[in-house]
Amino acid sequence: MNLYPLLRPLLFTLDAERAHELTLHGIALLDQLGLPRPPRHTSPSVEVMGLHFPNRIGLAAGLDKNAIAVDALSRLGFGFLEVGTVTPRPQPGNPAPRLFRLSDQEAIINRMGFNNAGVDALLARLQHVRYQGILGINIGKNFDTSIERATEDYLIGLDKAYAHASYVAINISSPNTQNLRQLQGQSELDNLLGSLKQRQTQLADRHGRLVPMALKIAPDLDSSQITTIADALRRHGIDAVIATNTTLSRKGIEGSSLAAEAGGLSGSPLFEKSTAVVRALAHALGGEIPIIAAGGITTGARARAKLEAGATLVQVYSGLIYRGPVLVKECIAATQSYQQGI
């Protein structure tokens, strides 16, 4: 039974961040009570980055930054989960209020600022997780680490996350950490990816397995920037690219009283912009590197559209806030029909 349509009006009476935290802790508590698991959503598996995904639909980073509800979220039928963004040291993020719902547009604006309890706390929680599926750990830099020293933070994150992750996502595209998107520039990106690739090779030798890395990029890129990033991904042998993070654009929400709020826009208005990046990336990469698509997926048809644009996997977040768990099942069905050529 889908209870979310009954619960959503109650949750939406609360401040968005408060509702978010209550939901995470609430579903984690229900999971700990040992409630029966719902039937799994079956779908043909797919191999990406050398990993076997039971279906193509994943949870994007940002919803469970601190790995509070991994077991509970795994009940929803996802083919993979991504936690974080997590930084080397704990940090509070930006001042509240910093999360806003735009219900009429099925959108969210956030300026959270990588609020998290730090990588060590996240890894401690993962020690007690029962989930055995594919888990991505999304890493970023601390807000007070300069761009010139950002690589050091990403190396710390990779070192610590490596043994616990199925893959590691490198977040250089949040608009809510000052100057972070500078790392998408050619020289900065070459330095970062070169250092991370070298460390990945060392860690693979040490641990006896290669943990893939995926670079998460912004939607606010022109064609030359996309080409530059695609070339860097190939040059450094990065295993996947996640397209995209939130946008600074306000297209699609011009009439909202919240449009002037600072932060990244996600949800339905992001769909066309993020899908255009997926399409351009797919053309630039020529199938050499898999694309994980995120941004504006509020229906199964939109999940399928991401695959048609060139993605291999899909992640949801904001759509889940508006549609609830039924969205996961719908997206799995839509991508399964695509895979079967229906």
N, C-alpha and C positions, 0 to 999 in steps of 0.2 A: 504494500500500500504506500502510495506517495503522499506523505504528510506535509511536504515542504510548502505547498500552496496555502496550507492552514497556518504554518509557522511564520512564513515570510512577513505577513502584515505586522505580526508582533515584533519580530526582529527589526523591521524597518521603522518602528516607533522609537528605537534606541539610536543613540549616536553610532555612526557607522563603525568606528573602531571598537567601541564597547560591544556591539553586536558581534563583530568578528571574533573577539576574544572569548566571549561567552559561548559562541557556537563551537569553536575549537575545543575548549575545555569540556563543554557539554558532551560532544560526540566522543571525546576521549574517555570520559567517565562511563558513558554507555557501553563502550567497547570493553572497558575493564570489568563491567558487570557480567560479561560473558554472554551477551544476547546472541541468538542464532544469526549466523551470517546469511545474507541474501544469496540467491543463486548467482553464480558467476556468469558474466556476459561472455559467451564463447565467440571466438572470432579466429580466423586463420592467423597464425603467428607470422612475424616478419623479423628478419635479421637486419640490424642496423648497428654500425660501429662495432661489429663483431659480437653483439649482444642479441639474445632472442627475446623479442617483445611479444607477449601474448595477444596484444592488440595495439592499434596505432594511437590510442588516446591516452594522454598523460595529464597530470596536474602540473601546472606551471609553478615556478618558484614565486614566493611572496605570500601565498596563502598560509603556509605553515613554516614560518621563518626559523623557528627553534625546534622543529621536529617534535611538537607536543602531541600530535594526533595522527602519526603515521599509520598505526594499526587501524584506527577508525576510518581514515580516508581510504585505505586499501579495500575496505568493504564496498566501496562505490563502484568497483569494477574496472578501475584504471589499469592500463597496461604498464604504466610506470608512474612514479612519483618523483617530484623534485622539491627538495627543501632548501631553505635559505631565502634570501641571500644572507650569508654569514661572514663576519669579518674576524680578523685575528684577535682583536680585543672587543669586549662588550661595549656597546654604545647605545645611548637612549634614542637617537634619531632626532628629527626636527620637532619643534614645539607643537603641541596639539592646539586646536583641531588640525588634523593633517590627512583626513580621509573623508571623502564626500561622495554620496550617491546622487546621480542624476537619473532618477527613475524613468522619467518620460523618454529619455534617450537610451536607456539600458547601458549607462556608462558610469565610470568611476574616475574621480580625480584623486590622486594620492601624492603626498610629498613626505612620505614616511621617513626617508633618509637612512635606509639600512639599519633601522632599530632592531637589535638582536642581542642575545645574551653571550655572544662570542662562540668561536668554533669549538672550544673545549667543552662548553656546556652542551652544545648540540651533539657532540660525539658521545658524551656521557649518557644522554638520553637514548641514543641509538643502540647502546649496549643492551637496553631492555626491550627493544622492539622485536616483535615476533615476525613481522613482515619479511618474507624471503624473496620478494620480487625485485624488479629493477628500480634502484634508488639513485637519483642524481643529487649531488650536493653542489649548490650554487655559491660561489665565493666572490667576495668583493674586497675593496680596500677600506680601511677606517677613514672617517671624514677628515681627521687631522693629519693624515699621512699625505705628504706633498705628491703631486703628480710625478715629480722627478724620482720619488722613492716608491712609487706605487707597485712596481714589479716585486719589491721585497715582500709586500703584504700578500700578493697573489701567490708567491712561492711558499710563504708560510701556510696559506690556505690549502694549497695543493699538497704539501708535505703532510699536513694533518688529516686531510680528508681522504687521501689516496686509499688507505687500507679499508675504509668503511664505505666507499662509494662504488656503484656500478659504473658511473661516469661523473666527471667534474665539469660543471658549467662555469665559464669565466664571464662575469658580468662587468662589462665596461660601458654599459649603455643606459644606466639609470639616469634620469634627468635631475635627480634629487640629491646627488652628491656633487658638490661644486667642482667643476672642471673635469669630471670623470670622463665625459665623452671625448675629451681631447685624446684619449688613448686609442680612438679609432683613426687618428691621423697616421699617415704612412710610417714615419720614422718611429713614433711612439709604439705603434702596433708591431712593427718588426722587432723592436727591442723586447717588448713584452712576450710575444709569441715565441721568439727565439729562445728566451730564457726558460719559458714554461716547457717547451718541447725538449730542451736539454734535460731539465729536471724530470720530466715524465720518463725519459729513457733511463735515467739513473734509478728512479723509483721502480720501474718495471723489472730491472735486474735485481733490485733488492727484495722485492716482494714476489717475484716469480709470475707476475701477470701484468698485462698492459691495461691500465684503466684509461678509457678514452677521455678526450677533452672536447667540449663544445663551446664555441664562442657565441655569446649573446649580444646582438647588435641592436641599434636603434632603428626606428622607422623613418626618422628625419634625415635621410641621406639622398643625395642626388646620384645620377647615374655614374659619374666618375668616382665618387666615393665608394659605391657598391663594387665597381670594378677593382678599385684599389684593395678593398677588403677581400674580395674573392681571390685576387692574386696572392695576397699574404696568406690566406688560408691554405692555398695549394703549396706555396713556397715552403711553409713550415710544417706541412703534413698534419694540420689540425683535423680532428676526426669528424666534426660536425659543426653546423652553425645553427643557432636559434634565432629566428626572425619572426617577431620582433619584440622589443620592449615597448614601453608606453611612449606616447607622442606628446610633444609640446604644442602641436597644432590644436586649434579649437574648432576646426571644421566639423560641422554636424551638431554643435551644441551652442551655436551663436545666440540663440534666444534664451538660454538658461541663465538664471540669476547667479549660478555658481561658475559661469564660464571664466570669470576673472580670477578665480582661485589659482594660485601657483601650484605646479606639480604636473605629473604625467597623466595623460588621459588614456584610459583603457575602455574596453567594452565595445559595443556595437559600432560607434563612430570610427573606431580604429580599423575596422575590417578591410576597407578598400585600400587604405594606405599601406597596411602591413602586407596585404596580399600582393600588392604591386612590387614590394621589396622581394618577396619570395619569388615572384615571376622573374624579376631582373637577376636575382642571384642564381636561379636555376639556369638561366641563359648563360650567365658568366662562368658558372662552374661546370656546365656541360655534363652533369651527372657524376662528377669526380668525388664530390663531398656531399653527404646527405644533409638535407635541410629539415629542421624541426620548426614547424610553423606555430606561431601564437599571435593572437590579436583579433578580437572581435568575433570570436566563435560563440555564437548564441543559439545556433541550430545545427542539426546534423548536416543540412545542405551546405552550410558554411564550412564545416569540417571537410566535407568532400571537396569543396572548391579549393581549399588549401592544397589538397593532393593534386588536383587538376592543374594548379599553378606550378607544381614542381616539388612540393614537400613530400617527405616520406613518413614523418610522424607529426602529430598535432598535440598542442597543449591548450588547456582551458583554465580560466580563473574567473574573470569577471562574469562570464556567462553563467557560471555555476552559482554565483550570488543571486542572479535574477531567475534562473530556471530551476536550480536545485539538482539533485542527483539524477533526475530523469534525463538531463542533458547528456550525461556520460553514455547511457544506454543508447540514446538517439544517435550520438556521434559514432559510436562503435558500429551500429547498424549501417549508417550511411557510408562509412569508410570500408566496411566489409563488402557492401554492394559494389563499390568502386573497384575494390581489389578483384572481385569476381567478374568484372566487366558488365555489370547489370545496369 
